[in-house]
Amino acid sequence: MERAELLPIIEAALQRLVDDDRHLLLQDISERCLAARLACYLQQQLPAWSVDVEYNRDGYMRTPKRLGLEEMCANRRDRDGRAYVLPDLIVHQRGDAGPNLVAMELKKTTNPTPRNCDIARVHAYREQYHYRHGLIIELETRQGQPPDARIREWFGP
C-alpha cells in the first residue's frame, strides 16, 4: 500500500482518537492504552491487515524481536535480562512471510524521554523486518493544551 493511499486512513484514525477518546488524552492515559484505541480505528479501515499493539514475536518463532540496537533503546527485558523491543503498533500480515506494512512508535508530549530511540526503533523495524512505512505519532496530552494526535515523522516511500 502506497503512502498516498495510507495517509488519509491513518489521519482519519488519529482524528477519531482525538474525537472519540478525548477523555483519555486529557487524562494523560498511558501510551499503551492510546495505541490500543488507535489500533481499533485502524483495524476498521484496514480489514485485510492485522493491526497489533506490542506484538512481541518474530514471525512464527517464539522469540522476542531483537533489533540489534544499543541497550538503551530496548524498551523491554526478558526473564534473563536480555534486551528486546516491542513496537507500539504495527500493521502487518502475521507470520514469517509478512508483508509488513507499518511500524509506529507513539509518544505523548508529556513523556520526557528523548525521541532518538523511538526513531532508531522505527528505522530498525523497516530495515530488519521490512516494514514499508515507519511512523512517529505524537499525542498531545499536556494539561492546558487541546488534545491532538498527529504524524510527527514518516519514514519510507
NUMAR-466152 format. One record per residue: residue in three letters; y, z, x of N, C-alpha, C, O, CB in turn. Coordinates in nm, 2 decimals, always signed. Each point is the difference from the previous one (the first is absolute). Glycine has a CB too. Layout:
  resn     n.Y     n.Z     n.X    ca.Y    ca.Z    ca.X     c.Y     c.Z     c.X     o.Y     o.Z     o.X    cb.Y    cb.Z    cb.X
   Ala       Y       Z       X       Y       Z       X       Y       Z       X       Y       Z       X       Y       Z       X
...
# end
This chain:
  resn     n.Y     n.Z     n.X    ca.Y    ca.Z    ca.X     c.Y     c.Z     c.X     o.Y     o.Z     o.X    cb.Y    cb.Z    cb.X
   Met   -0.12   +0.00   +0.09   +0.12   +0.00   -0.09   +0.12   +0.00   +0.09   +0.01   +0.08   +0.09   -0.13   +0.04   -0.28
   Glu   +0.21   -0.21   +0.16   +0.13   -0.01   +0.08   +0.10   +0.10   -0.04   +0.00   +0.06   -0.11   -0.05   -0.30   +0.14
   Arg   +0.14   +0.26   +0.06   +0.11   +0.10   -0.02   +0.08   -0.03   -0.13   +0.03   +0.09   -0.07   -0.02   -0.05   +0.32
   Ala   +0.02   -0.17   -0.27   +0.08   -0.03   -0.11   -0.06   +0.03   -0.14   +0.06   +0.04   -0.09   +0.03   -0.22   +0.23
   Glu   -0.23   +0.18   -0.14   -0.07   +0.04   -0.12   -0.02   +0.15   -0.01   +0.01   +0.06   -0.11   -0.13   -0.28   +0.12
   Leu   +0.11   +0.29   +0.10   -0.03   +0.14   +0.01   +0.13   +0.08   -0.02   -0.01   +0.11   -0.06   -0.19   -0.16   +0.21
   Leu   +0.31   +0.01   -0.09   +0.12   +0.08   +0.00   +0.04   +0.04   -0.14   +0.03   +0.12   -0.02   +0.04   -0.24   +0.22
   Pro   -0.06   +0.03   -0.30   +0.04   +0.05   -0.14   -0.10   +0.10   -0.06   +0.04   +0.08   -0.08   +0.08   -0.30   +0.05
   Ile   -0.24   +0.21   +0.06   -0.10   +0.09   -0.05   +0.02   +0.14   +0.06   +0.00   +0.10   -0.08   -0.17   -0.29   +0.06
   Ile   +0.19   +0.20   +0.15   +0.03   +0.13   +0.06   +0.13   +0.05   -0.05   +0.01   +0.12   -0.02   -0.14   -0.19   +0.23
   Glu   +0.23   -0.01   -0.21   +0.13   +0.05   -0.05   -0.01   +0.05   -0.14   +0.07   +0.10   -0.04   +0.05   -0.26   +0.19
   Ala   -0.19   +0.10   -0.24   -0.02   +0.04   -0.14   -0.07   +0.13   +0.00   +0.03   +0.09   -0.08   -0.03   -0.32   +0.00
   Ala   -0.10   +0.25   +0.16   -0.08   +0.13   +0.01   +0.09   +0.11   +0.05   -0.01   +0.11   -0.05   -0.20   -0.24   +0.09
   Leu   +0.29   +0.10   +0.06   +0.10   +0.10   +0.05   +0.10   +0.04   -0.11   +0.03   +0.12   -0.01   -0.06   -0.21   +0.24
   Gln   +0.08   -0.01   -0.30   +0.09   +0.04   -0.11   -0.06   +0.08   -0.11   +0.06   +0.09   -0.06   +0.06   -0.30   +0.11
   Arg   -0.25   +0.18   -0.08   -0.07   +0.08   -0.10   -0.02   +0.14   +0.05   +0.01   +0.09   -0.08   -0.13   -0.30   +0.00
   Leu   +0.09   +0.23   +0.21   -0.01   +0.13   +0.05   +0.13   +0.08   -0.02   +0.00   +0.11   -0.04   -0.16   -0.20   +0.22
   Val   +0.27   +0.03   -0.15   +0.13   +0.06   -0.02   +0.03   +0.03   -0.15   +0.04   +0.11   -0.03   +0.05   -0.23   +0.24
   Asp   -0.12   +0.02   -0.29   +0.03   +0.02   -0.15   -0.10   +0.10   -0.06   +0.05   +0.09   -0.08   +0.04   -0.32   +0.07
   Asp   -0.22   +0.22   +0.03   -0.10   +0.08   -0.07   -0.03   +0.13   +0.07   -0.04   +0.09   -0.07   -0.05   -0.30   -0.01
   Asp   +0.12   +0.22   +0.21   -0.04   +0.12   +0.07   +0.12   +0.07   +0.07   -0.01   +0.06   +0.10   -0.22   -0.16   -0.07
   Arg   +0.35   +0.08   -0.10   +0.12   +0.05   +0.06   -0.01   +0.15   +0.03   +0.05   +0.05   +0.10   +0.07   -0.22   -0.24
   His   -0.19   +0.24   +0.05   -0.02   +0.15   +0.02   -0.06   +0.03   +0.13   +0.04   +0.09   +0.07   -0.06   -0.06   -0.32
   Leu   -0.08   -0.11   +0.29   -0.07   +0.03   +0.13   +0.09   -0.02   +0.12   -0.01   +0.07   +0.09   -0.21   -0.15   -0.20
   Leu   +0.30   -0.03   +0.10   +0.10   -0.02   +0.11   +0.10   +0.11   +0.00   +0.04   +0.05   +0.11   -0.07   -0.30   -0.13
   Leu   +0.08   +0.29   -0.09   +0.10   +0.11   -0.01   -0.05   +0.13   +0.05   +0.07   +0.08   +0.06   +0.03   -0.20   -0.25
   Gln   -0.23   +0.14   +0.17   -0.06   +0.13   +0.05   -0.05   -0.01   +0.14   -0.06   +0.10   +0.05   -0.01   -0.06   -0.29
   Asp   +0.09   -0.15   +0.31   -0.04   -0.02   +0.14   -0.16   +0.03   +0.01   -0.04   +0.06   +0.09   +0.28   +0.00   -0.01
   Ile   -0.31   -0.12   -0.17   -0.15   +0.01   +0.00   -0.06   -0.07   +0.12   +0.07   -0.08   +0.06   -0.07   +0.10   -0.31
   Ser   -0.12   +0.02   +0.29   -0.06   -0.06   +0.12   -0.01   -0.15   +0.00   -0.01   -0.06   -0.10   -0.12   +0.27   +0.12
   Glu   +0.13   -0.26   +0.10   -0.01   -0.15   +0.02   -0.14   -0.04   -0.06   -0.01   -0.11   -0.05   +0.16   +0.11   +0.26
   Arg   -0.25   +0.08   -0.20   -0.13   -0.03   -0.05   +0.00   -0.03   -0.15   -0.06   -0.09   -0.05   -0.04   +0.23   +0.24
   Cys   +0.17   -0.05   -0.26   +0.01   -0.01   -0.14   +0.08   -0.13   -0.04   -0.04   -0.07   -0.09   +0.03   +0.32   +0.07
   Leu   +0.12   -0.27   +0.09   +0.08   -0.12   -0.03   -0.08   -0.13   +0.03   +0.01   -0.10   -0.07   +0.20   +0.24   +0.12
   Ala   -0.29   -0.14   +0.06   -0.08   -0.11   +0.04   -0.10   -0.03   -0.11   -0.03   -0.11   -0.04   +0.06   +0.16   +0.28
   Ala   -0.09   +0.06   -0.30   -0.10   -0.02   -0.11   +0.07   -0.06   -0.12   -0.07   -0.09   -0.06   -0.06   +0.29   +0.15
   Arg   +0.24   -0.16   -0.12   +0.07   -0.06   -0.12   +0.04   -0.15   +0.03   -0.02   -0.08   -0.09   +0.11   +0.31   +0.03
   Leu   -0.04   -0.26   +0.18   +0.03   -0.13   +0.03   -0.13   -0.09   +0.00   +0.00   -0.11   -0.05   +0.19   +0.19   +0.19
   Ala   -0.30   -0.02   -0.10   -0.13   -0.08   +0.00   -0.04   -0.03   -0.14   -0.05   -0.11   -0.02   -0.02   +0.23   +0.23
   Cys   +0.09   -0.03   -0.31   -0.03   -0.03   -0.14   +0.08   -0.13   -0.04   -0.06   -0.08   -0.07   +0.01   +0.33   +0.02
   Tyr   +0.18   -0.25   +0.08   +0.08   -0.11   -0.05   -0.03   -0.13   +0.07   +0.00   -0.11   -0.06   +0.18   +0.27   +0.02
   Leu   -0.22   -0.15   +0.17   -0.04   -0.12   +0.07   -0.13   -0.06   -0.05   -0.02   -0.12   -0.01   +0.14   +0.20   +0.21
   Gln   -0.22   +0.02   -0.23   -0.13   -0.05   -0.05   +0.01   -0.07   -0.13   -0.07   -0.10   -0.02   -0.03   +0.30   +0.14
   Gln   +0.19   -0.16   -0.20   +0.02   -0.07   -0.13   +0.05   -0.15   +0.02   -0.04   -0.09   -0.07   +0.10   +0.31   -0.04
   Gln   +0.02   -0.24   +0.22   +0.05   -0.13   +0.03   -0.09   -0.08   +0.09   +0.01   -0.13   +0.01   +0.22   +0.22   -0.04
   Leu   -0.33   -0.03   +0.09   -0.09   -0.07   +0.10   -0.14   +0.03   -0.04   -0.07   +0.06   +0.08   +0.24   -0.04   +0.10
   Pro   -0.22   -0.06   -0.30   -0.13   +0.04   -0.04   -0.12   -0.06   +0.08   -0.11   +0.06   +0.00   +0.21   -0.04   -0.22
   Ala   -0.07   -0.12   +0.30   -0.11   -0.06   +0.08   -0.02   +0.07   +0.13   -0.09   -0.03   +0.08   +0.14   -0.19   -0.19
   Trp   +0.04   +0.32   +0.14   +0.00   +0.07   +0.13   -0.03   +0.15   -0.03   +0.01   +0.05   -0.11   +0.16   -0.21   +0.21
   Ser   -0.21   +0.23   +0.01   -0.02   +0.14   -0.01   +0.13   +0.06   +0.06   +0.04   -0.04   +0.11   -0.30   +0.03   -0.09
   Val   +0.32   +0.11   -0.09   +0.12   +0.07   +0.05   -0.04   +0.14   +0.02   -0.03   +0.08   -0.09   +0.19   -0.23   -0.03
   Asp   -0.16   +0.20   +0.25   -0.05   +0.13   +0.03   +0.10   +0.08   +0.08   +0.07   -0.05   +0.08   -0.30   -0.04   -0.08
   Val   +0.23   +0.22   -0.02   +0.08   +0.10   +0.07   -0.09   +0.07   +0.10   -0.11   +0.05   -0.04   +0.27   -0.02   -0.16
   Glu   -0.11   -0.02   +0.32   -0.07   +0.07   +0.11   -0.15   -0.04   +0.01   -0.09   +0.09   +0.01   +0.25   +0.10   -0.05
   Tyr   -0.18   -0.32   +0.04   -0.14   -0.05   +0.02   -0.04   +0.03   +0.14   +0.06   -0.05   +0.09   -0.02   -0.14   -0.26
   Asn   -0.15   +0.27   +0.18   -0.02   +0.06   +0.14   -0.13   -0.06   +0.06   -0.07   +0.08   +0.08   +0.19   +0.12   -0.15
   Arg   -0.16   -0.32   +0.04   -0.12   -0.05   +0.06   +0.03   -0.14   +0.06   +0.08   -0.07   -0.05   -0.23   +0.20   -0.10
   Asp   +0.07   -0.16   +0.25   +0.01   -0.13   +0.07   -0.11   -0.09   -0.06   -0.11   +0.00   +0.05   +0.20   +0.11   +0.16
   Gly   -0.05   -0.19   -0.31   -0.10   -0.09   -0.06   -0.11   +0.08   -0.06   +0.02   +0.10   -0.07   +0.03   -0.28   +0.23
   Tyr   -0.18   +0.14   -0.14   -0.12   +0.07   -0.05   -0.04   +0.11   +0.09   -0.09   +0.07   -0.03   +0.02   -0.28   -0.09
   Met   +0.13   +0.21   +0.24   -0.04   +0.11   +0.09   +0.05   +0.13   -0.05   +0.10   +0.01   -0.08   -0.09   -0.17   +0.27
   Arg   -0.08   +0.27   -0.16   +0.04   +0.13   -0.05   +0.08   +0.07   +0.10   +0.00   +0.12   +0.01   -0.21   -0.11   -0.14
   Thr   +0.30   -0.08   +0.20   +0.08   +0.06   +0.10   +0.15   -0.02   -0.04   +0.04   -0.11   -0.06   -0.21   +0.07   +0.24
   Pro   +0.25   +0.13   -0.15   +0.15   -0.01   -0.03   +0.06   -0.11   +0.09   -0.05   -0.04   +0.11   +0.06   +0.28   -0.17
   Lys   +0.10   -0.29   +0.01   +0.08   -0.10   +0.08   +0.06   +0.06   +0.12   +0.06   +0.11   -0.01   -0.02   -0.24   -0.20
   Arg   -0.06   +0.07   +0.33   +0.06   +0.05   +0.12   +0.08   -0.12   +0.06   -0.07   -0.10   +0.03   -0.11   +0.27   +0.01
   Leu   +0.31   -0.17   -0.04   +0.07   -0.11   +0.03   +0.04   -0.02   +0.15   +0.07   -0.09   +0.04   +0.02   +0.11   -0.26
   Gly   -0.13   +0.07   +0.31   +0.03   -0.01   +0.14   +0.15   +0.03   +0.02   +0.05   -0.05   +0.10   -0.24   -0.11   -0.08
   Leu   +0.25   +0.24   -0.10   +0.14   +0.04   +0.02   +0.00   +0.13   +0.08   -0.10   +0.06   +0.02   +0.17   -0.17   -0.24
   Glu   +0.05   +0.14   +0.26   +0.02   +0.13   +0.07   -0.04   +0.11   -0.09   +0.02   -0.01   -0.12   +0.17   -0.09   +0.25
   Glu   -0.24   +0.21   -0.07   -0.05   +0.11   -0.08   +0.11   +0.05   -0.10   -0.03   +0.04   -0.11   -0.12   +0.03   +0.30
   Met   +0.28   -0.07   -0.15   +0.11   +0.05   -0.08   +0.01   -0.09   -0.13   +0.06   +0.05   -0.10   +0.06   +0.04   +0.30
   Cys   -0.17   -0.21   -0.20   +0.02   -0.08   -0.12   -0.12   +0.00   -0.10   +0.00   -0.06   -0.10   +0.14   -0.09   +0.24
   Ala   -0.24   +0.23   -0.10   -0.12   +0.02   -0.09   +0.05   +0.09   -0.11   +0.07   +0.10   +0.03   -0.25   -0.14   +0.15
   Asn   +0.15   +0.02   -0.30   +0.05   +0.09   -0.11   -0.11   +0.09   -0.06   +0.02   +0.07   -0.09   +0.15   -0.24   +0.04
   Arg   -0.29   +0.16   +0.12   -0.11   +0.09   -0.04   -0.09   +0.03   +0.12   +0.00   -0.07   +0.10   +0.01   -0.02   -0.34
   Arg   -0.10   +0.19   +0.22   -0.10   +0.04   +0.10   -0.13   +0.02   -0.07   +0.00   +0.05   -0.11   +0.18   +0.06   +0.27
   Asp   -0.29   -0.15   -0.09   -0.13   +0.02   -0.06   -0.05   +0.15   +0.04   +0.08   +0.07   +0.06   -0.13   -0.32   -0.05
   Arg   -0.07   +0.28   -0.05   -0.05   +0.13   +0.02   -0.01   +0.04   +0.15   +0.00   +0.11   +0.04   -0.13   -0.13   -0.25
   Asp   +0.11   -0.09   +0.29   -0.01   +0.02   +0.15   +0.14   +0.00   +0.07   +0.01   +0.00   +0.12   -0.24   -0.10   -0.13
   Gly   +0.33   +0.08   -0.07   +0.14   +0.00   +0.06   +0.04   -0.14   +0.04   +0.11   -0.01   +0.06   -0.14   +0.24   +0.01
   Arg   -0.05   -0.33   -0.09   +0.04   -0.14   +0.04   +0.10   -0.05   -0.10   -0.01   +0.01   -0.12   -0.21   -0.05   +0.23
   Ala   +0.32   -0.03   -0.05   +0.11   -0.06   -0.08   -0.05   -0.12   -0.08   -0.07   -0.09   +0.06   +0.24   +0.18   +0.10
   Tyr   -0.12   -0.11   -0.28   -0.02   -0.12   -0.08   +0.12   -0.02   -0.09   +0.09   +0.09   -0.01   -0.35   -0.07   +0.02
   Val   +0.26   -0.13   -0.08   +0.12   -0.03   -0.09   -0.05   -0.03   -0.14   -0.11   -0.04   -0.03   +0.23   -0.05   +0.23
   Leu   -0.03   +0.13   -0.29   -0.02   -0.04   -0.14   +0.12   -0.08   -0.05   +0.11   +0.05   +0.02   -0.25   +0.16   -0.06
   Pro   +0.12   -0.33   +0.00   +0.12   -0.07   -0.06   +0.04   +0.06   -0.13   -0.08   +0.05   -0.07   +0.00   -0.26   +0.18
   Asp   +0.21   +0.22   -0.13   +0.05   +0.06   -0.12   -0.05   -0.08   -0.12   -0.04   +0.05   -0.10   +0.25   +0.03   +0.22
   Leu   -0.20   -0.22   -0.11   -0.04   -0.08   -0.12   -0.04   -0.14   +0.06   +0.07   -0.06   +0.08   +0.08   +0.19   -0.24
   Ile   -0.27   -0.18   +0.11   -0.04   -0.13   +0.04   -0.04   -0.08   -0.12   -0.04   +0.05   -0.10   -0.03   +0.04   +0.32
   Val   +0.09   -0.23   -0.20   -0.05   -0.09   -0.10   -0.09   -0.09   +0.07   +0.03   -0.07   +0.10   +0.18   +0.07   -0.24
   His   -0.34   +0.00   +0.10   -0.10   -0.07   +0.07   -0.12   -0.03   -0.09   -0.01   +0.03   -0.11   +0.08   +0.08   +0.32
   Gln   -0.17   -0.18   -0.15   -0.14   -0.01   -0.05   -0.08   +0.09   +0.07   -0.01   -0.01   +0.13   +0.04   -0.23   -0.20
   Arg   -0.10   +0.34   +0.01   -0.07   +0.10   +0.07   -0.12   -0.06   +0.07   -0.06   -0.10   -0.05   +0.13   +0.26   -0.12
   Gly   -0.11   -0.10   +0.28   -0.11   -0.05   +0.08   +0.04   -0.06   +0.13   +0.12   +0.00   +0.04   -0.24   -0.04   -0.25
   Asp   +0.02   -0.01   +0.29   +0.03   -0.05   +0.13   +0.08   -0.13   +0.00   +0.09   -0.02   +0.09   -0.30   +0.13   -0.02
   Ala   +0.18   -0.20   -0.16   +0.06   -0.13   +0.01   +0.15   -0.01   -0.04   +0.07   -0.09   +0.04   -0.30   +0.01   -0.08
   Gly   +0.27   +0.18   -0.04   +0.14   -0.01   -0.05   +0.01   -0.11   -0.11   -0.10   -0.02   -0.07   +0.19   +0.09   +0.29
   Pro   +0.02   -0.14   -0.24   +0.11   +0.00   +0.09   +0.09   +0.13   -0.03   -0.01   +0.06   -0.10   +0.01   -0.31   +0.11
   Asn   +0.09   +0.28   +0.09   +0.09   +0.11   -0.01   +0.14   -0.06   -0.02   +0.05   -0.07   +0.08   -0.20   +0.22   +0.07
   Leu   +0.21   -0.11   -0.26   +0.13   -0.06   -0.04   +0.12   +0.08   +0.05   +0.08   -0.06   +0.07   -0.19   -0.03   -0.27
   Val   +0.12   +0.22   +0.17   +0.12   +0.08   +0.03   -0.04   +0.14   +0.04   -0.08   +0.06   -0.06   +0.21   -0.20   -0.10
   Ala   -0.07   +0.18   +0.27   -0.01   +0.14   +0.04   +0.15   +0.06   -0.01   +0.09   -0.06   +0.05   -0.29   +0.02   +0.11
   Met   +0.21   +0.15   -0.23   +0.13   +0.06   -0.02   +0.00   +0.15   +0.06   -0.09   +0.07   -0.02   +0.13   -0.22   -0.19
   Glu   +0.07   +0.18   +0.27   +0.03   +0.14   +0.03   +0.13   +0.04   -0.08   +0.10   -0.07   +0.00   -0.20   +0.05   +0.24
   Leu   +0.09   +0.13   -0.31   +0.11   +0.05   -0.08   +0.07   +0.11   +0.08   -0.07   +0.08   +0.06   -0.05   -0.14   -0.28
   Lys   +0.25   +0.07   +0.20   +0.07   +0.10   +0.07   +0.11   +0.05   -0.09   +0.09   -0.08   -0.05   -0.14   -0.01   +0.28
   Lys   +0.05   +0.22   -0.27   +0.11   +0.06   -0.07   +0.12   +0.02   +0.08   -0.02   +0.03   +0.12   -0.15   +0.08   -0.27
   Thr   +0.28   -0.12   +0.10   +0.13   +0.02   +0.07   +0.01   +0.15   +0.05   +0.08   +0.03   +0.08   +0.03   -0.22   -0.21
   Thr   -0.18   +0.28   +0.06   +0.00   +0.14   +0.04   -0.10   +0.03   +0.11   -0.01   +0.11   +0.05   +0.08   -0.05   -0.28
   Asn   -0.15   -0.16   +0.27   -0.10   +0.02   +0.11   +0.07   -0.02   +0.13   +0.04   -0.11   +0.03   -0.23   +0.04   -0.18
   Pro   +0.21   +0.17   +0.24   +0.07   -0.01   +0.12   -0.08   -0.07   +0.11   +0.06   -0.02   +0.11   +0.07   +0.22   -0.17
   Thr   -0.26   -0.22   +0.04   -0.08   -0.07   +0.11   +0.06   -0.13   +0.03   +0.02   -0.08   -0.09   -0.23   +0.21   +0.01
   Pro   +0.22   -0.17   +0.20   +0.05   -0.13   +0.04   -0.09   -0.11   -0.05   -0.12   +0.02   -0.02   +0.22   +0.08   +0.22
   Arg   -0.05   -0.22   -0.23   -0.07   -0.11   -0.06   -0.08   -0.08   +0.10   -0.08   -0.08   -0.04   +0.25   +0.07   -0.13
   Asn   -0.16   +0.04   +0.30   -0.06   -0.09   +0.10   -0.15   +0.00   -0.01   -0.06   -0.10   +0.02   +0.25   +0.15   +0.13
   Cys   -0.25   +0.06   -0.19   -0.15   +0.01   -0.01   -0.04   -0.08   -0.13   -0.11   -0.06   +0.00   +0.10   +0.28   +0.12
   Asp   +0.09   -0.21   -0.23   -0.03   -0.08   -0.12   +0.00   -0.15   +0.04   -0.09   -0.07   -0.04   +0.19   +0.25   -0.11
   Ile   +0.00   -0.22   +0.22   +0.01   -0.14   +0.04   -0.12   -0.04   +0.09   -0.06   -0.11   -0.02   +0.31   +0.12   +0.00
   Ala   -0.28   +0.08   +0.11   -0.11   -0.03   +0.09   -0.13   -0.02   -0.07   -0.09   -0.08   +0.02   +0.20   +0.21   +0.16
   Arg   -0.14   -0.04   -0.28   -0.12   -0.01   -0.09   +0.00   -0.13   -0.07   -0.11   -0.06   -0.01   +0.11   +0.31   -0.01
   Val   +0.11   -0.29   -0.04   +0.00   -0.12   -0.08   -0.03   -0.12   +0.09   -0.08   -0.09   -0.04   +0.25   +0.19   -0.12
   His   -0.11   -0.10   +0.28   -0.03   -0.11   +0.09   -0.15   +0.00   +0.04   -0.06   -0.11   +0.01   +0.30   +0.12   +0.08
   Ala   -0.29   +0.11   -0.07   -0.14   +0.01   +0.04   -0.10   -0.05   -0.11   -0.10   -0.06   +0.03   +0.16   +0.25   +0.12
   Tyr   -0.03   -0.15   -0.27   -0.08   -0.05   -0.12   +0.00   -0.15   +0.00   -0.10   -0.06   -0.03   +0.16   +0.27   -0.10
   Arg   +0.06   -0.27   +0.15   +0.01   -0.14   +0.00   -0.08   -0.07   +0.11   -0.07   -0.10   -0.02   +0.30   +0.12   -0.09
   Glu   -0.22   +0.04   +0.23   -0.06   -0.06   +0.12   -0.15   +0.03   +0.00   -0.08   -0.09   +0.03   +0.29   +0.12   +0.09
   Gln   -0.25   +0.09   -0.15   -0.14   +0.04   +0.02   -0.09   -0.02   -0.13   -0.12   -0.03   +0.01   +0.20   +0.19   +0.16
   Tyr   -0.02   -0.15   -0.29   -0.07   -0.02   -0.12   +0.04   -0.12   -0.08   -0.04   -0.03   -0.11   +0.01   +0.27   +0.10
   His   +0.12   -0.32   +0.07   +0.04   -0.13   -0.05   +0.06   +0.01   -0.14   -0.02   -0.09   -0.09   -0.16   -0.01   +0.22
   Tyr   +0.27   +0.20   -0.16   +0.08   +0.00   -0.12   +0.10   -0.11   +0.01   +0.07   -0.01   +0.11   -0.11   +0.26   -0.14
   Arg   +0.06   -0.33   -0.07   +0.09   -0.11   +0.01   +0.15   +0.05   +0.00   +0.08   -0.05   +0.07   -0.25   -0.09   -0.20
   His   +0.19   +0.25   +0.05   +0.14   +0.05   -0.01   -0.01   +0.15   +0.04   -0.10   +0.07   -0.03   +0.17   -0.24   -0.15
   Gly   +0.04   +0.22   +0.23   +0.02   +0.14   +0.03   +0.14   +0.05   -0.05   +0.09   -0.07   +0.03   -0.25   +0.06   +0.17
   Leu   +0.16   +0.12   -0.27   +0.13   +0.04   -0.06   +0.03   +0.15   +0.03   -0.09   +0.08   +0.01   +0.06   -0.25   -0.19
   Ile   +0.15   +0.20   +0.20   +0.05   +0.13   +0.01   +0.08   +0.02   -0.13   +0.10   -0.07   -0.03   -0.09   +0.09   +0.29
   Ile   -0.05   +0.07   -0.35   +0.07   +0.03   -0.12   +0.08   +0.13   +0.01   -0.06   +0.10   +0.04   -0.12   -0.22   -0.17
   Glu   +0.30   +0.12   +0.09   +0.09   +0.12   +0.01   +0.02   +0.05   -0.14   +0.03   -0.08   -0.09   +0.08   +0.00   +0.30
   Leu   -0.13   +0.21   -0.23   +0.01   +0.07   -0.13   +0.11   +0.09   +0.01   +0.00   +0.10   +0.08   -0.24   -0.12   -0.12
   Glu   +0.34   +0.00   -0.04   +0.12   +0.09   +0.00   -0.03   +0.13   -0.08   -0.02   -0.01   -0.12   +0.18   -0.19   +0.14
   Thr   -0.17   +0.31   +0.05   -0.03   +0.13   -0.06   +0.10   +0.11   +0.03   -0.03   +0.11   -0.03   -0.21   -0.18   +0.04
   Arg   +0.35   +0.03   +0.05   +0.10   +0.10   +0.04   +0.07   +0.06   -0.12   +0.03   -0.08   -0.09   +0.00   -0.03   +0.31
   Gln   -0.01   +0.23   -0.22   +0.08   +0.07   -0.11   +0.14   -0.06   -0.01   +0.06   -0.02   +0.11   -0.20   +0.23   -0.08
   Gly   +0.18   -0.24   -0.15   +0.14   -0.06   -0.02   +0.00   -0.15   +0.02   +0.11   -0.06   -0.03   -0.02   +0.27   +0.11
   Gln   -0.20   -0.27   -0.04   +0.00   -0.15   +0.01   -0.08   -0.05   -0.12   -0.10   +0.06   -0.05   +0.11   -0.05   +0.30
   Pro   +0.02   -0.13   -0.30   -0.08   -0.06   -0.11   -0.13   -0.04   +0.05   -0.01   -0.06   +0.11   +0.22   -0.02   -0.23
   Pro   -0.32   +0.11   +0.05   -0.13   -0.04   +0.04   -0.01   -0.15   +0.02   +0.06   -0.08   -0.07   -0.16   +0.28   -0.05
   Asp   +0.03   -0.24   +0.23   -0.02   -0.14   +0.02   -0.13   -0.02   +0.08   -0.05   +0.09   +0.07   +0.31   -0.13   -0.07
   Ala   -0.31   -0.08   +0.00   -0.11   -0.05   +0.08   +0.02   -0.14   +0.04   +0.03   -0.09   -0.08   -0.19   +0.25   -0.04
   Arg   +0.16   -0.19   +0.25   +0.03   -0.13   +0.05   -0.08   -0.04   +0.12   -0.05   +0.09   +0.07   +0.28   -0.06   -0.16
   Ile   -0.24   -0.15   +0.11   -0.06   -0.05   +0.12   +0.10   +0.01   +0.12   +0.10   -0.06   -0.01   -0.25   -0.10   -0.12
   Arg   +0.11   +0.24   +0.23   +0.09   +0.02   +0.11   -0.02   -0.11   +0.11   +0.09   -0.05   +0.05   -0.09   +0.30   -0.10
   Glu   -0.13   -0.28   +0.07   -0.04   -0.10   +0.10   -0.12   -0.08   -0.05   -0.09   +0.06   -0.05   +0.19   +0.08   +0.24
   Trp   -0.10   -0.27   -0.16   -0.11   -0.08   -0.04   -0.05   -0.07   +0.13   +0.08   -0.06   +0.07   +0.00   +0.02   -0.31
   Phe   -0.21   +0.06   +0.28   -0.05   -0.07   +0.12   -0.10   -0.10   -0.05   -0.09   +0.03   -0.08   +0.12   +0.18   +0.22
   Gly   -0.03   -0.33   -0.09   -0.09   -0.10   -0.03   +0.08   -0.12   -0.06   +0.12   +0.00   -0.01   -0.30   +0.17   -0.03
   Pro   +0.10   -0.27   +0.00   +0.06   -0.13   -0.04   +0.07   +0.02   -0.13   +0.06   -0.10   -0.06   -0.24   -0.02   +0.17
# end
